[in-house]
Amino acid sequence: MTRRCHILSFLLAMVIAPQALAHAQAAPFRWHGAVAPGAAVEIKGVNGNVVAGRADGHEVEVVAEKRARRSDPESVTIEVVPHGDGVTICAVYPNGDGGRANECAPGEGGRMNVRDNDVTVDFTVKVPPGVRFIGRTVNGDVEAQQIGAAVSLKTVNGSVTFSTSASGDASTVNGSIRGNLGRTDWADTLEFNTVNGSVVLTLPNDVNTDVKAQTANGDISTDFPLTVTGRWSRRRLEGTIGGGGRMLSIETVNGGITLKRP
């Protein structure tokens, strides 16, 4: 009798398993379209990684892959919002608090509240030269390699890695930042912030910038000759590289800060 029960349980599992697998992963979302040089493609996720690279052609290409262990992947929609500065693409979760519905909107606009939903959305993006890239998530890594324009990258629980022929900024809370800047012609203050992680930046040899760097538990090191203009210690630095003229601000709490030559 026990043997028969085991056989029946096995056969029942074989029937249910494909259905469970189908529920755990949805078909990938795909989008491609033209974005004008100087404009931006912006990705807004919540749970999942954002990975961007250089496109072979002149169109932006986006693939979003959804998976989950308990929730229905189809409960999360991928929305595309064109606007005057490019296009914003979001993972929009069902509203979990009974209030205002979540909304995809550029920049600081929109609403991305998530509750009791374990769907993970991983974005893969191909960015043409000249198009800026903005990558946002909450729980996941953000990576942007060989981007041909400025980048702006942000996560909370994850690391940030990038290389660009232009400039960029990045922030996280629990993770490190490692970036390679191709140009230093930014106009406003360029900021790199984390709490639990290191910051390593590679800057062009001809960089001219003022620097403010601060850490609580870590060291600060630089490959560049630096003229001290303010406070200097192992963990706090205010100075000028080259002729200065623009500001580079770097801050962490638990981690080191390194400025490297190419």
Backbone as numpy.savetxt, mean C-alpha at the origin, in Angstrom:
# Nx Ny Nz CAx CAy CAz Cx Cy Cz
-20.47 -51.45 12.01 -21.30 -50.25 12.01 -20.44 -49.00 12.01
-19.37 -49.05 12.84 -18.46 -47.90 12.91 -17.77 -47.69 11.57
-17.36 -48.79 10.91 -16.70 -48.69 9.61 -17.62 -48.04 8.59
-18.92 -48.43 8.59 -19.89 -47.86 7.66 -20.05 -46.36 7.90
-20.05 -45.93 9.16 -20.18 -44.51 9.50 -19.01 -43.71 8.96
-17.81 -44.30 9.08 -16.62 -43.61 8.58 -16.69 -43.45 7.06
-17.16 -44.48 6.38 -17.27 -44.43 4.92 -18.29 -43.38 4.50
-19.45 -43.37 5.18 -20.47 -42.39 4.87 -19.98 -40.96 5.12
-19.23 -40.78 6.21 -18.70 -39.44 6.52 -17.72 -39.00 5.46
-16.89 -39.95 4.98 -15.92 -39.62 3.93 -16.62 -39.23 2.64
-17.64 -40.00 2.25 -18.37 -39.69 1.02 -19.09 -38.35 1.13
-19.65 -38.06 2.31 -20.34 -36.79 2.51 -19.35 -35.63 2.41
-18.14 -35.80 2.95 -17.12 -34.76 2.87 -16.71 -34.52 1.43
-16.64 -35.58 0.64 -16.27 -35.45 -0.77 -17.31 -34.65 -1.54
-18.58 -34.79 -1.13 -19.64 -34.04 -1.80 -19.62 -32.57 -1.38
-19.38 -32.32 -0.09 -19.44 -30.96 0.43 -18.21 -30.15 0.07
-17.03 -30.81 -0.01 -15.77 -30.09 -0.19 -15.75 -29.17 -1.40
-16.19 -29.60 -2.59 -16.17 -28.67 -3.72 -17.05 -27.45 -3.49
-18.18 -27.64 -2.82 -19.05 -26.49 -2.54 -18.37 -25.52 -1.58
-17.66 -26.06 -0.56 -16.97 -25.20 0.39 -15.85 -24.44 -0.30
-15.14 -25.12 -1.21 -14.06 -24.48 -1.95 -14.59 -23.37 -2.82
-15.73 -23.60 -3.48 -16.32 -22.58 -4.34 -16.74 -21.37 -3.52
-17.23 -21.63 -2.32 -17.66 -20.53 -1.46 -16.47 -19.71 -0.98
-15.28 -20.33 -0.85 -14.12 -19.67 -0.26 -13.42 -18.75 -1.24
-13.64 -18.91 -2.53 -12.92 -18.10 -3.50 -13.82 -17.75 -4.68
-13.81 -16.47 -5.06 -14.64 -16.02 -6.18 -13.77 -15.81 -7.41
-14.42 -15.71 -8.57 -13.69 -15.44 -9.80 -13.03 -14.07 -9.71
-11.81 -13.90 -10.24 -11.11 -12.62 -10.15 -11.88 -11.50 -10.86
-11.81 -10.32 -10.29 -12.33 -9.12 -10.93 -11.21 -8.53 -11.79
-11.56 -8.13 -13.01 -10.57 -7.56 -13.93 -11.10 -6.26 -14.52
-10.21 -5.27 -14.60 -10.55 -3.98 -15.21 -9.33 -3.42 -15.91
-9.55 -2.78 -17.04 -8.47 -2.06 -17.70 -9.05 -0.81 -18.33
-8.23 0.23 -18.39 -8.70 1.48 -18.96 -7.58 2.50 -19.02
-7.81 3.53 -19.80 -6.82 4.58 -19.97 -6.91 5.60 -18.84
-5.75 6.02 -18.33 -5.64 7.10 -17.36 -4.58 8.06 -17.89
-4.92 9.33 -17.94 -4.03 10.32 -18.55 -2.74 10.47 -17.75
-1.62 10.70 -18.43 -0.37 11.00 -17.72 -0.55 12.17 -16.77
0.00 12.04 -15.57 -0.17 13.06 -14.54 -1.33 12.79 -13.62
-2.32 12.02 -14.08 -3.44 11.61 -13.23 -3.03 10.37 -12.44
-3.95 9.82 -11.65 -3.60 8.74 -10.74 -4.56 7.58 -10.83
-4.04 6.38 -10.59 -4.88 5.23 -10.29 -4.74 4.99 -8.79
-5.89 4.94 -8.13 -5.94 4.80 -6.67 -6.64 3.50 -6.31
-5.99 2.70 -5.46 -6.56 1.45 -4.98 -6.85 1.59 -3.50
-8.08 1.24 -3.11 -8.46 1.27 -1.70 -8.94 -0.12 -1.28
-8.15 -0.78 -0.46 -8.54 -2.06 0.09 -8.69 -1.96 1.60
-9.07 -3.08 2.21 -9.17 -3.14 3.67 -8.36 -4.33 4.17
-8.75 -5.53 3.76 -8.02 -6.74 4.13 -7.41 -7.35 2.87
-6.09 -7.31 2.77 -5.43 -7.86 1.61 -4.26 -7.00 1.16
-3.43 -7.57 0.31 -2.25 -6.88 -0.20 -2.57 -6.07 -1.44
-1.77 -5.04 -1.67 -1.83 -4.24 -2.89 -0.45 -4.28 -3.53
-0.38 -4.80 -4.75 0.90 -4.94 -5.45 0.78 -4.27 -6.81
1.69 -3.33 -7.08 1.67 -2.60 -8.35 3.01 -2.73 -9.05
2.97 -2.73 -10.38 4.18 -2.77 -11.19 3.97 -2.00 -12.48
5.00 -1.93 -13.29 4.94 -1.18 -14.54 4.14 -1.94 -15.59
3.27 -1.23 -16.29 2.48 -1.82 -17.38 3.32 -1.89 -18.66
3.05 -2.89 -19.47 3.71 -3.00 -20.77 3.10 -2.04 -21.79
1.82 -1.77 -21.66 1.12 -0.90 -22.60 0.79 0.44 -22.00
-0.26 1.08 -22.54 -0.64 2.42 -22.13 -1.91 2.44 -21.29
-2.41 1.28 -20.90 -3.60 1.21 -20.07 -3.27 0.68 -18.68
-4.06 1.14 -17.71 -4.01 0.58 -16.38 -4.72 -0.77 -16.39
-4.13 -1.75 -15.74 -4.75 -3.07 -15.61 -4.87 -3.41 -14.12
-6.05 -3.85 -13.71 -6.29 -4.17 -12.30 -6.94 -5.55 -12.20
-6.38 -6.39 -11.33 -6.98 -7.69 -11.01 -7.19 -7.73 -9.50
-8.38 -8.09 -9.07 -8.69 -8.23 -7.65 -9.15 -9.66 -7.40
-8.48 -10.34 -6.48 -8.80 -11.73 -6.16 -9.34 -11.79 -4.73
-10.54 -12.37 -4.60 -11.24 -12.44 -3.32 -11.23 -13.87 -2.79
-11.02 -13.98 -1.47 -11.10 -15.29 -0.82 -11.54 -15.10 0.63
-12.04 -16.17 1.23 -12.52 -16.07 2.61 -12.60 -17.46 3.21
-12.59 -17.51 4.53 -12.77 -18.78 5.25 -14.20 -18.96 5.73
-14.85 -17.87 6.13 -16.22 -17.97 6.65 -17.22 -17.16 5.84
-16.85 -15.94 5.50 -17.79 -15.04 4.82 -17.88 -15.39 3.33
-18.90 -14.86 2.71 -19.10 -15.07 1.27 -18.27 -14.05 0.50
-17.31 -14.48 -0.34 -16.51 -13.54 -1.12 -17.36 -12.60 -1.97
-18.53 -13.07 -2.41 -19.38 -12.23 -3.26 -20.05 -11.10 -2.47
-19.93 -11.13 -1.13 -20.48 -10.04 -0.34 -19.66 -8.75 -0.48
-18.44 -8.88 -0.97 -17.58 -7.72 -1.19 -17.56 -7.41 -2.68
-17.89 -6.18 -3.03 -17.91 -5.78 -4.43 -16.68 -4.92 -4.73
-16.28 -4.93 -5.99 -15.18 -4.07 -6.46 -15.80 -2.96 -7.29
-15.62 -1.73 -6.85 -16.24 -0.59 -7.53 -15.18 0.28 -8.18
-15.49 0.77 -9.37 -14.60 1.63 -10.15 -15.24 3.00 -10.26
-14.52 4.04 -9.80 -15.04 5.40 -9.80 -14.10 6.31 -10.60
-14.43 6.61 -11.86 -13.63 7.59 -12.60 -13.89 9.00 -12.07
-12.89 9.86 -12.13 -13.04 11.24 -11.67 -12.01 12.11 -12.38
-11.99 13.38 -12.05 -11.15 14.32 -12.78 -9.67 14.10 -12.63
-9.25 13.39 -11.56 -7.82 13.15 -11.34 -7.44 11.71 -11.63
-8.28 10.98 -12.33 -7.93 9.60 -12.67 -9.06 8.64 -12.35
-8.73 7.57 -11.63 -9.72 6.55 -11.30 -9.41 5.99 -9.92
-10.46 5.72 -9.15 -10.35 5.09 -7.84 -11.09 3.76 -7.87
-10.43 2.72 -7.39 -11.01 1.38 -7.38 -10.96 0.86 -5.95
-12.11 0.42 -5.44 -12.23 0.05 -4.03 -12.79 -1.35 -3.85
-12.39 -1.99 -2.76 -13.08 -3.17 -2.25 -14.14 -2.67 -1.27
-15.40 -2.81 -1.63 -16.50 -2.26 -0.82 -17.17 -3.41 -0.07
-17.06 -3.38 1.24 -17.61 -4.42 2.10 -19.04 -4.07 2.50
-19.84 -5.07 2.83 -21.19 -4.77 3.33 -21.07 -4.05 4.67
-21.98 -3.14 4.90 -21.94 -2.38 6.14 -22.27 -3.28 7.32
-21.36 -3.32 8.31 -21.55 -4.23 9.42 -22.16 -3.61 10.66
-22.39 -2.29 10.66 -22.89 -1.66 11.88 -24.31 -1.12 11.73
-24.94 -1.39 10.59 -26.32 -0.95 10.40 -26.49 0.52 10.12
-25.38 1.25 9.95 -25.45 2.68 9.68 -25.35 2.97 8.20
-24.68 4.07 7.89 -24.54 4.50 6.50 -23.76 3.47 5.69
-24.17 3.25 4.47 -23.53 2.25 3.63 -22.11 2.67 3.28
-21.25 1.68 3.07 -19.89 1.96 2.62 -19.92 2.53 1.21
-18.90 3.32 0.90 -18.90 4.04 -0.38 -17.48 4.18 -0.90
-17.32 4.01 -2.19 -16.03 4.20 -2.85 -15.95 5.63 -3.37
-14.91 6.36 -2.94 -14.72 7.74 -3.37 -13.24 8.06 -3.33
-12.78 9.03 -4.12 -11.35 9.35 -4.17 -10.83 9.94 -2.87
-9.54 9.81 -2.65 -8.85 10.47 -1.55 -9.41 10.10 -0.19
-9.65 11.13 0.63 -10.17 10.90 1.97 -11.68 10.72 2.00
-12.32 10.80 0.86 -13.76 10.61 0.80 -14.15 9.15 0.90
-15.44 8.93 0.94 -15.96 7.57 1.00 -16.03 7.01 2.41
-16.36 5.72 2.50 -16.52 5.05 3.79 -16.12 3.60 3.61
-15.27 3.09 4.54 -14.73 1.74 4.40 -14.85 0.97 5.71
-16.01 0.98 6.32 -16.21 0.28 7.58 -16.40 -1.22 7.34
-15.72 -2.04 8.15 -15.83 -3.50 8.02 -16.06 -4.10 9.40
-17.04 -5.03 9.46 -17.30 -5.72 10.72 -17.81 -7.13 10.42
-17.21 -8.10 11.11 -17.64 -9.50 10.99 -17.63 -9.98 9.53
-16.55 -9.67 8.83 -16.40 -10.13 7.45 -14.92 -10.43 7.22
-14.60 -11.69 6.88 -13.19 -12.07 6.75 -12.74 -12.19 5.30
-13.46 -11.59 4.38 -13.06 -11.62 2.97 -11.75 -10.84 2.79
-10.80 -11.45 2.12 -9.54 -10.82 1.77 -9.53 -10.51 0.29
-9.15 -9.30 -0.07 -9.07 -8.91 -1.47 -7.63 -8.49 -1.78
-6.96 -9.23 -2.65 -5.61 -8.89 -3.08 -5.68 -8.21 -4.44
-5.09 -7.02 -4.53 -5.07 -6.26 -5.77 -3.72 -6.38 -6.45
-3.75 -6.61 -7.75 -2.55 -6.55 -8.59 -2.80 -5.50 -9.66
-1.89 -4.53 -9.79 -2.11 -3.37 -10.65 -0.91 -3.18 -11.58
-1.18 -2.90 -12.83 -0.14 -2.52 -13.79 -0.34 -1.04 -14.13
0.71 -0.25 -13.95 0.62 1.20 -14.06 1.50 1.70 -15.20
0.93 2.39 -16.19 1.73 2.91 -17.30 2.66 4.03 -16.83
3.75 4.27 -17.54 4.64 5.39 -17.20 3.88 6.71 -17.23
4.20 7.58 -16.28 3.57 8.89 -16.22 2.30 8.94 -15.40
1.76 7.78 -15.00 0.55 7.72 -14.18 0.94 7.53 -12.72
0.45 8.40 -11.86 0.72 8.28 -10.43 -0.02 7.07 -9.84
0.56 6.53 -8.78 -0.07 5.38 -8.12 -0.31 5.69 -6.65
-1.55 5.45 -6.21 -1.94 5.60 -4.81 -2.46 4.25 -4.34
-1.82 3.69 -3.33 -2.22 2.38 -2.82 -2.55 2.44 -1.35
-3.74 1.97 -0.98 -4.21 2.01 0.40 -4.77 0.64 0.80
-4.41 0.18 1.98 -5.07 -0.96 2.60 -4.95 -0.80 4.10
-5.55 -1.72 4.85 -5.47 -1.66 6.31 -4.68 -2.84 6.84
-5.08 -4.04 6.45 -4.40 -5.25 6.90 -3.77 -5.93 5.69
-2.52 -5.58 5.40 -1.83 -6.14 4.26 -0.63 -5.31 3.88
0.21 -5.87 3.03 1.39 -5.16 2.53 1.02 -4.34 1.31
1.79 -3.28 1.08 1.65 -2.47 -0.12 3.01 -2.45 -0.82
3.02 -2.82 -2.09 4.26 -2.86 -2.87 4.03 -2.19 -4.22
4.96 -1.34 -4.61 4.88 -0.66 -5.91 6.28 -0.59 -6.48
6.53 -1.33 -7.54 7.88 -1.43 -8.09 7.94 -0.88 -9.52
9.00 -0.12 -9.80 9.28 0.42 -11.14 8.12 1.29 -11.64
7.61 2.12 -10.75 6.53 3.03 -11.13 7.16 4.27 -11.78
6.55 4.75 -12.87 7.10 5.86 -13.63 6.52 7.20 -13.27
6.05 7.39 -12.06 5.51 8.66 -11.57 5.47 8.57 -10.05
4.97 9.62 -9.41 4.95 9.67 -7.95 4.03 8.60 -7.36
4.37 8.14 -6.16 3.57 7.15 -5.45 3.19 7.69 -4.08
2.04 7.23 -3.58 1.60 7.53 -2.22 1.01 6.24 -1.66
1.62 5.69 -0.61 1.31 4.34 -0.17 1.02 4.32 1.32
-0.01 3.56 1.71 -0.40 3.56 3.11 -1.02 2.23 3.50
-0.62 1.73 4.67 -1.28 0.59 5.29 -1.23 0.80 6.80
-1.82 -0.12 7.55 -1.76 -0.06 9.01 -0.98 -1.26 9.54
-1.40 -2.45 9.16 -0.73 -3.67 9.59 -0.08 -4.33 8.39
1.11 -3.89 8.07 1.83 -4.41 6.92 3.01 -3.53 6.58
3.85 -4.01 5.69 5.03 -3.26 5.26 4.77 -2.58 3.93
5.61 -1.58 3.64 5.52 -0.83 2.39 6.88 -0.93 1.68
6.85 -1.30 0.40 8.06 -1.39 -0.41 7.78 -0.73 -1.75
8.72 0.11 -2.22 8.47 0.76 -3.51 9.75 1.20 -4.18
9.66 1.37 -5.49 10.69 2.04 -6.27 9.98 2.85 -7.35
10.44 4.08 -7.55 9.81 4.96 -8.52 10.86 5.84 -9.16
10.61 6.23 -10.41 11.51 7.16 -11.08 11.25 8.59 -10.63
10.21 8.79 -9.82 9.86 10.11 -9.31 10.04 10.11 -7.79
9.11 10.73 -7.07 9.17 10.78 -5.60 7.96 10.05 -5.02
7.84 10.07 -3.71 6.71 9.38 -3.09 6.67 9.58 -1.60
5.61 9.10 -0.98 5.49 9.11 0.46 4.85 7.81 0.90
5.05 7.45 2.17 4.54 6.17 2.65 4.33 6.22 4.16
3.35 5.44 4.63 3.13 5.33 6.07 2.54 3.97 6.40
2.84 3.51 7.61 2.24 2.31 8.17 2.30 2.45 9.67
1.79 1.47 10.39 1.89 1.46 11.84 2.72 0.27 12.29
2.32 -0.91 11.85 3.04 -2.13 12.22 3.70 -2.72 10.97
4.87 -2.21 10.66 5.58 -2.67 9.49 6.71 -1.72 9.14
7.59 -2.17 8.26 8.72 -1.37 7.82 8.43 -0.69 6.50
9.22 0.32 6.19 9.14 1.04 4.92 10.51 0.95 4.24
10.51 0.53 2.99 11.75 0.48 2.20 11.42 1.06 0.83
12.10 2.16 0.47 11.76 2.83 -0.77 12.98 3.33 -1.52
12.80 3.45 -2.83 13.84 3.94 -3.73 13.25 5.09 -4.54
13.75 6.31 -4.30 13.25 7.50 -4.98 14.16 7.84 -6.16
13.54 8.09 -7.32 14.32 8.41 -8.51 14.60 9.89 -8.68
13.72 10.75 -8.15 13.90 12.19 -8.25 13.59 12.84 -6.91
14.11 14.04 -6.73 13.89 14.74 -5.47 13.35 16.14 -5.73
12.46 16.25 -6.70 11.90 17.56 -7.06 10.52 17.76 -6.45
10.26 17.13 -5.30 8.96 17.31 -4.68 8.84 18.75 -4.15
7.61 19.22 -4.06 7.36 20.60 -3.65 7.06 20.70 -2.16
6.18 19.84 -1.65 5.80 19.89 -0.25 6.68 18.94 0.57
6.45 18.92 1.87 7.19 18.00 2.74 6.89 16.55 2.36
7.94 15.75 2.23 7.80 14.33 1.92 7.89 13.57 3.23
6.86 12.77 3.56 6.78 12.14 4.87 6.81 10.62 4.77
7.57 10.02 5.69 7.62 8.56 5.84 7.48 8.26 7.32
6.39 7.57 7.69 6.08 7.35 9.10 5.70 5.91 9.38
6.23 5.38 10.47 5.78 4.10 10.99 5.92 4.15 12.50
5.44 3.12 13.16 5.59 3.01 14.62 6.48 1.82 14.95
6.10 0.66 14.46 6.86 -0.56 14.74 7.52 -1.06 13.46
8.67 -0.50 13.14 9.37 -0.91 11.94 10.46 0.09 11.59
11.34 -0.32 10.69 12.43 0.53 10.24 12.03 1.28 8.97
12.80 2.34 8.65 12.63 3.08 7.41 13.97 3.12 6.70
14.02 2.60 5.48 15.23 2.61 4.66 14.89 3.27 3.33
15.54 4.40 3.04 15.28 5.13 1.80 16.56 5.24 0.99
16.44 4.94 -0.30 17.53 5.17 -1.24 17.22 6.43 -2.03
18.14 7.41 -1.99 17.94 8.71 -2.62 18.97 8.92 -3.73
18.65 9.73 -4.73 19.62 10.01 -5.80 20.87 10.69 -5.25
21.99 10.52 -5.95 23.26 11.10 -5.49 23.21 12.62 -5.43
22.39 13.24 -6.30 22.35 14.70 -6.36 21.24 15.29 -5.50
20.79 14.59 -4.48 19.68 15.05 -3.66 20.04 16.34 -2.92
19.08 17.25 -2.89 19.16 18.48 -2.10 17.91 18.56 -1.25
18.07 18.41 0.06 16.90 18.41 0.92 17.27 18.70 2.36
16.35 19.31 3.08 16.44 19.36 4.53 15.86 18.06 5.09
16.41 17.62 6.21 16.02 16.33 6.77 15.65 16.49 8.24
14.50 15.91 8.61 14.15 15.71 10.00 13.89 14.23 10.19
14.66 13.59 11.07 14.51 12.16 11.30 14.49 11.91 12.80
13.58 11.03 13.24 13.46 10.78 14.67 13.02 9.35 14.91
13.64 8.69 15.90 13.25 7.36 16.34 13.40 7.30 17.86
12.63 6.45 18.51 12.74 6.29 19.95 13.64 5.11 20.31
13.52 4.04 19.52 14.30 2.82 19.79 14.94 2.34 18.50
16.08 2.93 18.16 16.78 2.58 16.94 17.84 3.61 16.65
18.64 3.38 15.60 19.70 4.29 15.22 19.37 4.98 13.91
20.03 6.11 13.67 19.89 6.85 12.42 21.24 6.85 11.72
21.25 6.47 10.44 22.50 6.47 9.68 22.25 7.03 8.29
23.27 7.64 7.68 23.15 8.22 6.35 24.44 8.06 5.57
24.31 7.76 4.28 25.47 7.71 3.37 25.86 9.09 2.86
25.02 10.10 3.10 25.22 11.43 2.54 25.89 12.36 3.56
26.83 13.19 3.10 27.33 14.25 3.98 26.18 15.15 4.38
26.14 15.51 5.64 25.00 16.24 6.16 25.47 17.39 7.05
24.92 18.56 6.80 25.19 19.72 7.64 24.13 19.82 8.71
24.55 19.75 9.96 23.59 19.79 11.07 23.08 21.21 11.23
21.76 21.36 11.25 21.15 22.68 11.44 20.33 22.75 12.72
20.13 21.63 13.37 19.34 21.60 14.61 19.93 20.57 15.54
19.08 19.78 16.15 19.54 18.77 17.11 20.12 17.56 16.42
21.12 16.97 17.02 21.75 15.77 16.47 22.02 14.79 17.60
21.58 13.56 17.43 21.91 12.48 18.36 21.74 11.18 17.61
21.94 10.08 18.31 21.75 8.78 17.68 20.32 8.60 17.19
19.38 9.30 17.85 17.98 9.04 17.58 17.19 10.26 17.12
17.87 11.35 16.89 17.20 12.54 16.40 18.17 13.33 15.53
17.68 13.76 14.38 18.54 14.44 13.41 17.77 15.56 12.72
18.38 16.74 12.66 17.88 17.84 11.85 19.06 18.42 11.10
19.03 18.37 9.78 20.16 18.83 9.00 19.82 19.03 7.54
20.85 19.28 6.74 20.69 19.57 5.32 21.63 18.69 4.51
21.09 18.09 3.46 21.89 17.37 2.48 21.97 18.22 1.23
23.18 18.43 0.71 23.34 19.28 -0.47 22.93 20.70 -0.17
22.15 21.28 -1.09 21.71 22.66 -0.92 20.40 22.81 -0.17
19.80 21.71 0.29 18.52 21.79 1.00 17.42 22.31 0.09
16.46 23.02 0.69 15.42 23.65 -0.10 14.08 22.95 -0.09
14.02 21.73 0.34 12.75 20.99 0.49 12.89 20.11 1.72
11.79 19.59 2.22 11.84 18.87 3.50 11.56 17.39 3.32
12.38 16.56 3.96 12.18 15.12 4.06 12.01 14.79 5.54
10.84 14.28 5.90 10.52 13.99 7.30 10.34 12.49 7.47
11.09 11.92 8.41 11.07 10.47 8.65 10.90 10.23 10.14
9.95 9.39 10.49 9.72 9.14 11.92 9.31 7.70 12.15
9.90 7.10 13.18 9.48 5.80 13.66 9.63 5.79 15.17
9.11 4.76 15.81 9.28 4.60 17.25 10.20 3.44 17.54
9.85 2.28 17.01 10.64 1.07 17.25 11.28 0.61 15.95
12.42 1.20 15.62 13.12 0.82 14.40 14.17 1.86 14.04
15.07 1.49 13.14 16.11 2.39 12.70 15.71 3.16 11.46
16.52 4.18 11.14 16.31 5.01 9.95 17.62 5.04 9.17
17.55 4.73 7.88 18.75 4.69 7.05 18.50 5.44 5.75
19.42 6.34 5.39 19.41 7.02 4.09 20.58 6.49 3.28
20.27 5.94 2.09 21.29 5.25 1.30 21.50 5.92 -0.04
22.71 5.76 -0.58 22.98 6.10 -1.96 22.56 4.93 -2.86
22.31 5.20 -4.15 21.94 4.10 -5.07 23.04 3.05 -5.16
